[in-house]
């Protein structure tokens, strides 16, 4: 779909107005100081996610659905609704992961066998059998073919499926960003997906997996950066410098020592890096960059709300919550 920046003027104005209602860290952590669950639920109306009224049931379970509804609304107001795909595709790929694992289980207890529990939508059956007619399912079909052809017969097969799927999901995100016709946004997403690939290699190296086949999978979908290969195969003490070159200078702090949760902390740092890149949208009057930046901030708010609500429920210290906020 071809659009011009002028076409984005209405939705850009819309999100600019809504951005003034985004919650800051202080407002989110304040939820931990409210002892009464009903009052905490009522306070959620301050968030755009619950502007129509507080959620029913467990509020932390309602956050994801509320975010999806907000994204859909913004997409309907956008000249190119593909901007929403940058956020909604994650749920589709998560469903595909569960579906692929169930299809490859063959009684393997390490894979979640959910074939009798409606884990995967019927659309993935056609993908798995290479009969999908919808072009939007092509990335899933390519991933399915790779998994069926190369999934190892032993070891952490579930983790291997996750790593393969990560590569195809990242490539699909890059293509979606490119279709929006905004070079700045495409660069932000490319930096983000490349850093996510690097985090995947840190996870694989720490799990003592053979990374050469995984690196080849990433290369085959368009990630052939030599610096990424340094993370996959080079000495661990060179990781901070490699991440710096890929666009994440904060990795120097995260990778210090032998932290067992380095991959988790890196993933948070990568998201924060995209937040920094997206802040450039403040200087863009209208365009897909501005819409993306708003939805990214709203996504972070949704993540932070779920974290704060869970912390309030289980008594997590405020300091720990603040350290994990997006």
C-alpha positions in Angstrom: 0.0 0.0 0.0 1.5 3.3 -1.1 1.0 6.3 1.2 2.5 9.7 1.7 3.4 11.5 4.9 0.4 13.7 4.4 -1.8 10.6 4.6 -0.6 10.1 8.1 -1.5 13.5 9.4 -4.8 12.6 11.1 -3.6 9.5 12.9 -0.3 11.3 13.9 -2.4 14.0 15.5 -4.5 11.4 17.2 -1.6 9.6 18.8 0.1 12.8 19.7 -3.0 13.7 21.8 -3.2 10.3 23.3 0.5 10.2 24.2 -0.1 12.9 26.8 -2.1 10.3 28.8 0.6 7.6 28.9 1.6 6.7 32.4 5.1 7.3 33.7 7.1 5.0 35.9 6.0 6.8 39.1 2.3 6.4 38.3 2.8 2.7 37.6 4.8 1.9 40.7 2.3 3.8 42.7 -0.1 0.8 42.2 2.1 -1.2 44.6 1.2 1.2 47.4 -2.5 0.5 47.1 -3.4 -2.4 49.4 -7.0 -2.8 48.2 -7.4 -4.7 45.0 -10.7 -3.0 44.0 -9.1 0.4 44.4 -6.1 -0.7 42.4 -8.5 -1.9 39.7 -10.3 1.5 39.7 -7.0 3.3 39.4 -6.3 1.5 36.1 -8.8 3.9 34.4 -5.9 6.4 34.3 -4.3 4.2 31.6 -5.4 4.5 28.0 -5.7 0.7 28.0 -8.7 0.9 30.4 -10.1 4.3 29.5 -13.6 2.7 29.0 -13.6 1.2 32.4 -11.7 -1.0 34.8 -11.2 -4.7 33.8 -13.3 -7.5 35.2 -11.5 -10.4 36.8 -7.8 -10.5 37.2 -6.6 -7.1 35.8 -3.2 -8.5 34.8 -4.9 -11.0 32.5 -6.8 -8.2 30.8 -3.8 -6.0 29.9 -2.8 -7.9 26.8 -6.3 -7.9 25.3 -6.7 -4.2 26.1 -3.5 -3.4 24.3 -4.5 -5.5 21.2 -7.8 -3.5 21.1 -5.9 -0.2 21.2 -3.6 -1.3 18.4 -6.5 -2.3 16.3 -8.2 1.1 16.8 -5.0 2.9 15.7 -4.6 0.6 12.7 -8.1 1.4 11.6 -7.3 5.1 11.6 -4.0 4.6 9.8 -3.6 4.8 6.0 -1.4 1.7 6.1 -2.6 -0.8 8.8 0.6 -2.7 8.5 1.9 -0.6 11.3 -0.2 -2.7 13.7 1.5 -5.9 12.4 4.7 -4.8 14.1 2.8 -5.4 17.4 0.2 -8.0 16.7 2.5 -10.4 14.9 4.1 -11.4 18.2 1.0 -13.2 19.3 0.7 -15.0 15.9 4.3 -16.3 16.2 3.8 -17.4 19.8 0.8 -19.5 18.6 2.9 -20.8 15.8 5.7 -21.9 18.2 3.2 -23.8 20.3 1.7 -25.4 17.2 5.1 -26.4 15.8 6.2 -27.9 19.1 3.0 -30.0 19.3 3.4 -31.2 15.7 7.0 -32.2 16.4 6.4 -33.7 19.8 6.0 -37.4 18.9 5.7 -38.2 22.5 8.7 -36.0 23.5 7.9 -34.8 27.0 10.1 -31.7 26.5 7.7 -30.4 23.9 4.3 -29.1 24.9 1.8 -31.4 23.2 -1.3 -29.4 22.8 -2.9 -30.9 19.7 -6.0 -31.9 21.7 -6.2 -28.5 23.4 -6.7 -26.2 20.5 -3.3 -24.6 21.0 -2.8 -23.7 17.3 -5.3 -22.2 15.0 -6.5 -24.2 12.1 -4.7 -21.9 9.6 -1.4 -23.4 10.7 -2.5 -26.8 9.6 -2.4 -25.6 6.0 0.9 -23.9 6.7 2.4 -27.1 8.1 1.3 -29.1 5.0 2.6 -26.4 2.6 -1.0 -25.6 1.4 -1.4 -22.1 2.6 -2.9 -19.8 0.0 -2.8 -16.6 2.1 0.4 -14.7 1.2 0.5 -13.3 4.8 1.2 -16.9 6.0 4.3 -17.3 3.8 6.8 -16.6 6.6 5.1 -19.2 8.8 5.2 -21.7 5.9 9.0 -21.1 5.4 9.6 -21.6 9.2 7.4 -24.8 9.2 9.4 -26.3 6.3 12.7 -25.5 8.1 11.6 -27.0 11.3 10.3 -30.2 9.7 13.5 -30.7 7.7 16.1 -29.9 10.3 14.7 -30.3 13.9 17.2 -32.4 15.8 16.2 -35.8 17.1 17.5 -35.2 20.6 18.5 -32.4 23.0 16.5 -29.3 23.7 14.3 -29.5 20.7 11.8 -27.0 22.1 14.6 -24.4 22.5 15.8 -25.2 18.9 12.3 -24.6 17.5 12.2 -21.3 19.4 15.5 -20.1 18.0 14.5 -21.1 14.4 11.2 -19.3 14.8 12.9 -16.2 16.2 14.9 -15.9 13.0 11.8 -16.1 10.7 9.8 -13.8 12.9 12.6 -11.2 12.9 12.8 -11.4 9.1 9.1 -10.9 8.8 9.2 -7.8 11.1 11.9 -6.3 8.9 9.7 -6.8 5.8 6.7 -5.3 7.5 8.7 -2.2 8.5 10.0 -1.9 4.9 6.5 -1.9 3.5 5.6 1.2 5.5 8.0 3.2 3.4 9.7 5.0 6.2 13.5 4.5 6.2 14.0 5.7 9.8 11.4 3.2 11.1 12.9 0.4 9.0 16.4 1.1 10.5 15.0 1.1 14.0 13.4 -2.3 13.5 16.5 -3.7 11.8 18.6 -2.7 14.7 16.1 -4.2 17.1 15.8 -7.5 15.3 19.6 -7.8 14.8 20.1 -7.2 18.6 17.5 -9.8 19.3 19.4 -12.2 17.2 22.5 -11.5 19.2 20.7 -12.1 22.4 19.5 -15.4 21.0 23.1 -16.4 20.4 24.1 -15.4 24.0 21.3 -17.7 25.2 22.5 -20.5 22.9 26.1 -20.1 24.0 25.2 -20.1 27.6 23.2 -23.3 27.1 26.3 -24.8 25.3 24.4 -25.4 22.0 26.2 -25.7 18.7 25.7 -22.2 17.2 27.0 -22.8 13.6 23.7 -24.3 12.3 21.7 -21.6 14.0 23.9 -18.9 12.5 23.3 -20.4 9.1 19.5 -20.2 9.7 19.8 -16.5 10.5 22.0 -15.9 7.5 19.5 -17.6 5.2 16.8 -15.1 6.2 18.9 -12.1 5.7 21.0 -11.6 8.9 24.6 -12.1 7.6 26.3 -9.4 9.7 29.8 -10.4 10.5 29.5 -8.8 14.0 26.5 -11.1 14.7 28.8 -14.0 13.8 31.3 -12.7 16.4 28.6 -13.1 19.1 27.7 -16.6 17.8 31.3 -17.9 17.6 33.7 -15.5 19.1 35.1 -15.3 22.7 32.6 -14.2 25.3 34.9 -11.4 26.5 34.3 -9.8 23.1 30.6 -9.7 23.4 30.3 -6.2 24.9 32.2 -4.7 22.0 30.2 -6.7 19.5 26.9 -5.5 21.0 28.2 -2.0 21.0 28.9 -2.2 17.3 25.4 -3.7 16.7 23.9 -0.6 18.5 23.7 -1.6 22.2 26.4 0.1 24.2 24.5 -0.7 27.4 25.6 -4.3 27.0 28.9 -3.5 28.7 27.0 -3.1 32.0 24.7 -6.1 31.4 27.4 -8.6 30.5 29.7 -7.8 33.4 30.5 -10.9 35.4 29.0 -14.3 34.9 25.3 -13.4 35.4 23.1 -16.4 34.7 20.3 -14.1 33.6 22.4 -12.1 31.1 20.1 -13.0 28.2 17.0 -11.8 30.1 18.7 -8.6 31.1 20.0 -8.1 27.5 16.5 -8.5 26.1 15.2 -5.7 28.4 18.2 -3.5 27.4 17.4 -4.2 23.7 13.8 -3.0 24.2 15.0 0.1 26.0 17.4 0.7 23.0 14.4 0.7 20.6 12.7 3.1 22.9 15.7 5.5 22.6 15.7 5.1 18.8 11.9 5.7 18.6 12.2 8.9 20.6 13.5 10.5 17.3 9.8 10.5 16.3 9.3 13.5 18.5 10.9 15.6 15.7 8.7 14.1 13.0 5.3 16.0 12.5 3.5 13.0 11.0 4.3 9.6 9.5 4.4 5.9 10.4 7.4 6.6 12.7 5.2 8.7 15.0 2.5 6.1 15.1 4.9 3.3 15.8 6.6 5.3 18.6 3.3 5.8 20.3 2.3 2.2 20.0 5.7 1.1 21.3 5.3 3.4 24.3 1.9 1.9 24.9 3.3 -1.6 24.6 5.9 -0.8 27.2 3.1 0.6 29.5 1.2 -2.7 29.0 4.3 -4.7 30.0 5.0 -2.4 33.0 1.4 -2.6 34.2 1.4 -6.4 34.1 4.7 -6.4 36.1 3.3 -3.9 38.6 0.0 -5.7 39.0 1.8 -9.1 39.5 4.2 -7.4 42.0 1.3 -6.0 44.0 -0.4 -9.3 44.1 2.7 -11.3 45.2 4.5 -8.7 47.3 7.5 -8.0 45.0 9.7 -5.1 46.3 9.3 -1.8 44.6 13.0 -1.5 43.9 12.9 -4.8 41.9 10.0 -3.6 39.9 11.7 -0.3 39.1 14.8 -2.2 37.8 12.7 -4.2 35.4 10.4 -1.4 34.0 10.6 -0.8 30.2 
